[in-house]
Amino acid sequence: MKLGTYEHYKGKQYEVIGLAKDSENLQDFVVYKALYKNKYKDYLWIRPKKEFCGKVKIDCKEQKRFKYIGGPK
């Protein structure tokens, strides 16, 4: 998985800063942060890699949940 900027299907941008593993079951997680102004701006977020890289169905059309748009900020 590439590090860098991703766009959520709803339009907001996030920076993927790394990957992590759950110490109990070795599940892969994506570590990312928001690139837009909000009250949680300084928080780091995690999401299962399978979900982050997955697809969503919008108006009967499948699309990526997060789309890669560029290298690290």
ABEGO torsion letter per residue (X at the ends): XBBEBBBBAAGBBBBBAEBBBBAAAGBBBBBBBBABBBAAAABBBBBBAAAAABBBBBGGBBBBABBBAEBBX
